[in-house]
Amino acid sequence: MLSDKLMLKVLGGGVMINIFIADDHAVVREGVKGILGREVDFRVVGEASNGAEALRWLLKNPCDVAVLDVSMPEGDGLSVLNQLRASGRTVAVVILTMYEESTLAMQFLKAGASGFLTKDSATEQLVQAVRKVAAKGKYLSPKLAERLVDHLGDDSLRPPHMKLSSREFEVFRHFASGKTLSQVANELRLSPSTVSTYRTRILEKMGMQNNAELTHYAIKNALV
């Protein structure tokens, strides 16, 4: 493996991009590290297997780019992203997901993500995404960008969950996963009354009556 000094020499004095990876599957983390590790100006400086670990690491350590999985135990990617932004940390975030891109992308972009792509994306796309967001840019695949433009251009094409704010969408995904009000409050570090208020707003905006309907909708649209 090249030393830091040698890598900088190879780059002609360029700046290293320090990357953090969070995914609850070790195989995925190793795969992402393998892809990014082939770039001489990339350095993976930390990793985590769940949301709580990821948030603790990111609040204590500097890095340029965080690559986060959407679904993780003890706090999913959206929860980590929201809490990062609330803390004032400015790390660029790339979201990786196994779900269909357009069903989740807008919510994560609204929450402050800089890039969004699926786990089956080409290796080159992940490298491009990290470089782009490290340079303060945004990264979306051409396919996803086209779909989002379509959704934004015609309100009739926008699914009900697109009416939710970033925080409401986060709460929605927790309830849709079958969690109780107290469990959601505990995981998001909110009071039960606050979570209850969010739940009421979510049901009203989505035109639904109960948690079972939220769960059915989320499963049908691959949101959990």
N, C-alpha and C positions, 0 to 999 in steps of 0.2 A: 504493500500500500504506500502511496506517495505521502511524504511528510507535508505539513502545512507550508513550510518554506519552499519546498520543491514545487508544490502546486501553485503557489503565488508566482514563482519564477516562470513556470510554464505559461501562466496567464499573463505574463508581462507586468506583474504588479497589480493585477486585478483584485477585486474584493470577493471574498468567499461569501456564499449564501448559506446561512445556517438554518437548518430545517428541523422541525419537530414533527413526529408522526404519532397519531393516536388511532388505534383500531383494536377491537376486542379479539380479532383473529390473528394469532401469531404468524400464520402463513402469509396473510396479506401484508402485515408489517414487514416481514422479511422480503417479500416481493417488491414492495415499494422502496425499501432501503436498497435493494439490489439495483433497481432501475435508476434511482437518483445517485447512487454511489458511483456509477460509471462516469458521471460528469466531474471533471477535475475541479470545478469551482463550486461544487455542492458539498456540504458536510452535514450529515445527520447528527445532531447534538443531543437528542433526547427522544424518548418514546413512552407511550402509555397504553394500557389495555382497557381503560374505562374512562368515563367522563370526569370523574372526581380526580383521578390521578393526573389527567391532562390539564385540568384547570389549576391544580396546585403547582404543577411544573411551570406552566406558562405565566403564572402570577409571580413566580420567584426567579425565573431565568429569562435572559434575553434571547431572542431568535428573530430571524427575518420572515420566515414562512412557517405556518402550521398547517399540516395536511390532516384533516379530521374526517373520520367516518361519520355518517349520519346517525346510525343506530349503535349505541354502546350502552352497557349497563352503568348505573350510577351517574347518569347525566349524559344525554345524547349530544350530538354535534351542535344542534341549535341552542341547547342550554349552555354549553361551553362558550359558544360564540356570543350569546347575549350577555353572559357574565363578564367575558373579556371586554366587551365594549363598555359595559357599565363601569368597569374598573379603570377605563382610560387607556388600556394597553393598545398599542397600534400595530401589533403583528398582523401581517397579511394572512388571510385564511383561504385555503383551497379545500373545498368539500368533495369528498369521494362518496359515491353511493352505488348500491346495487339496483336501485329503483330507476324507473323511467325518469329521465332528466327533467322534463317540463313540469312534472307534478309537484316538485319540491323546490326547484331552482329559484323562483321568484321570492319565496319566503326567506330563503337563506341570503339572497342578494339584498333584500330589504333589511335584514338583520346585520348586514355589513360584511358578508363574505366577498372575497375578491375573485374567486374562481369556483367553478362547479363542473364536475365531470363524473361519468360513471366508471365503475371499476373495470369494465371491459373495454375502456378506451385504449387506443393505441399508446404504446410506450412513449412515442414522440409527443403525444398530446399532454401527458403528465409533465414531461420535462419543459415543454413550452409554457404550460400553465404556471409552473413554479418560477420560471424566468420572468414571465410577464408580470405576475403579482409582486415579485420582489422589486421590480422596477416601478412600483406604484400603479400598475395598470390593472385591467380586468381581463379575465379569460373565460370565454364561453365557446363551446364548439359551434361551428357554423349551423349545424342542425338545430341545436338548442336556441341559438340566437333567432333563427327564423321562426321557431314556434312561439317564442316569447313576444316577438313583434306581432304575430297574429293575434295572440291573446290580448295584448295591450290595445290593439287597433279596433277590437270589437268586444264590447262588454258582454254580449250574449255568449261569447266563447269562453268567458272566464268561469271556471268552476267555483262553487260556493266557498271552498277554503281560501280562495284568493282574496276574499273580502276581509280576512282576518289580519290583524296586526301581527308583527313578528312574535310578540309575547303571547298573544291569544293563540297563535298557531302552535307554539310550544306547549301550552296548556292543553290544547285540543289533542295533540299527539299522545300526551300522557293519559288522558281520559280514554282515548280511543284504544289504548293498549290494555285497558282493563283495570287501571289503577284507581284506588279510592281517593276521595277528596283529601284525606289526611296524608296519604302516601304522596300525592302530588305536591301538597303544601310542604312536606318534609324535604322532598327532593329539590324543589325549586327555592327553598328557604323563604317561603311566603306564609302569611297567616292564612288559616282556613277560610276566613271571611273574604280575603282578597281573592283566593282561588275560586270561591263560590261565585263571586262577582264576575270573574273571568268566564266561568262556565255559563252563566246566564247570558252574557254577551255573545258567546260563541254559538249557543243554541239559537238565539234570536237572529244573528247574522246569517246562519246557515239554514234557517227555517226548519229546525229539528226540535224534537221534544225531549229526548233523553240520551243517556250515554250509549245505549245499545244502538241507536241510530248513528251516532258518531262512529262507533266501532265498525258498523257495517259499511259506512261510507269510506272510512279510512282503508279498510281491507280491499274494497272494490277498486279504489284508486291508488293502491300500492303506496299508501302514506305511512304505514307502520310495518 
